[in-house]
Amino acid sequence: MAVQREGRWLTASLSDHVAYEVGEGQFRLSFMPECLVTGVQAVAGLVLSEIAAQWDQLLWEATPNTAIVWKLMAGQAKTLGLDALDAVIRCEQSEWPITSAERAVWSR
């Protein structure tokens, strides 16, 4: 799992979600486009989206391991002012651009 910066974009290696820097230190996160977030919040959101993507359907199994994963995601979600379930549902239901051409259109 990794979050990388490419110009004004923050991208995740395991998730299609992105964050775009709209102003100095203010980002728009793909699964929460209605809110502006800080850089710390954007990274937390992308980390959460990576965990959700990696665990995928296993998140919905009741095991000690998934309980730990939900606690990890809860910490990231708290940074965004969300609970873990809301954040995961947002990640799973959102479809956002990932190609350079689509990113260019989205950033206008």
C-alpha positions as CSV (number, residue, x, y, z in Angstrom):
1,M,0.0,0.0,0.0
2,A,1.3,3.4,-0.9
3,V,0.0,6.9,-1.4
4,Q,2.0,8.9,-4.0
5,R,2.0,12.5,-5.1
6,E,2.0,13.3,-8.8
7,G,1.9,17.1,-9.1
8,R,-1.4,18.2,-7.7
9,W,-2.7,14.6,-7.4
10,L,-2.4,12.1,-4.6
11,T,-3.0,8.5,-5.8
12,A,-3.2,5.2,-4.1
13,S,-1.6,2.0,-5.4
14,L,-4.4,-0.5,-4.6
15,S,-7.4,1.7,-5.0
16,D,-8.7,3.8,-7.8
17,H,-9.5,6.7,-5.5
18,V,-7.6,10.0,-5.8
19,A,-7.3,13.4,-4.1
20,Y,-6.7,16.6,-6.1
21,E,-5.2,19.7,-4.5
22,V,-7.6,22.5,-5.3
23,G,-5.7,25.1,-3.3
24,E,-2.6,25.2,-1.1
25,G,-3.2,22.4,1.4
26,Q,-6.8,21.9,0.4
27,F,-7.8,18.7,-1.4
28,R,-10.9,17.2,-2.9
29,L,-11.1,13.5,-2.1
30,S,-12.8,11.3,-4.8
31,F,-15.1,9.5,-2.4
32,M,-16.1,12.7,-0.6
33,P,-16.2,15.3,-3.4
34,E,-18.6,17.5,-1.5
35,C,-15.9,18.4,1.1
36,L,-12.5,20.0,1.0
37,V,-10.0,18.2,3.2
38,T,-6.5,18.9,4.5
39,G,-3.5,16.9,3.2
40,V,-3.5,14.7,6.3
41,Q,-7.2,14.0,5.8
42,A,-6.6,13.2,2.1
43,V,-3.8,10.7,2.9
44,A,-6.0,9.1,5.6
45,G,-8.8,8.8,3.1
46,L,-6.6,7.2,0.5
47,V,-5.1,4.8,3.1
48,L,-8.6,3.8,4.1
49,S,-9.5,3.2,0.5
50,E,-6.5,1.0,0.0
51,I,-7.3,-1.1,3.0
52,A,-10.9,-1.4,1.8
53,A,-9.8,-2.4,-1.7
54,Q,-7.2,-4.9,-0.4
55,W,-9.7,-6.6,2.0
56,D,-12.7,-6.3,-0.4
57,Q,-15.4,-8.9,0.4
58,L,-13.4,-10.2,3.3
59,L,-14.4,-7.0,5.2
60,W,-17.8,-8.5,5.6
61,E,-16.7,-11.7,7.3
62,A,-16.9,-11.9,11.1
63,T,-13.4,-12.9,12.1
64,P,-10.8,-11.6,14.6
65,N,-8.7,-10.4,11.7
66,T,-11.4,-8.3,10.1
67,A,-12.2,-6.8,13.6
68,I,-8.7,-5.5,13.7
69,V,-8.9,-4.2,10.1
70,W,-12.1,-2.3,11.0
71,K,-10.3,-0.7,13.9
72,L,-7.5,0.4,11.6
73,M,-10.0,1.8,9.2
74,A,-11.9,3.5,12.1
75,G,-8.8,5.5,12.9
76,Q,-8.4,6.7,9.4
77,A,-12.2,7.5,9.1
78,K,-12.1,9.5,12.3
79,T,-9.5,11.8,10.7
80,L,-12.1,12.5,8.1
81,G,-14.9,13.0,10.6
82,L,-16.6,9.8,9.4
83,D,-17.3,6.4,11.0
84,A,-15.6,3.4,9.4
85,L,-18.8,2.0,7.9
86,D,-19.8,5.2,6.2
87,A,-16.2,5.7,4.8
88,V,-16.1,2.1,3.5
89,I,-19.5,2.4,1.8
90,R,-18.4,5.7,0.2
91,C,-15.2,4.0,-1.1
92,E,-17.1,1.0,-2.5
93,Q,-19.9,3.0,-4.1
94,S,-17.8,5.7,-5.7
95,E,-16.5,5.6,-9.2
96,W,-13.9,8.2,-10.1
97,P,-11.5,8.9,-13.0
98,I,-8.1,7.3,-12.9
99,T,-6.6,7.9,-16.4
100,S,-4.7,11.1,-17.1
101,A,-7.3,12.3,-19.6
102,E,-10.1,11.7,-17.1
103,R,-8.1,13.4,-14.4
104,A,-7.6,16.5,-16.6
105,V,-11.4,16.8,-17.2
106,W,-12.1,16.3,-13.5
107,S,-9.7,18.9,-12.3
108,R,-11.2,21.7,-14.4
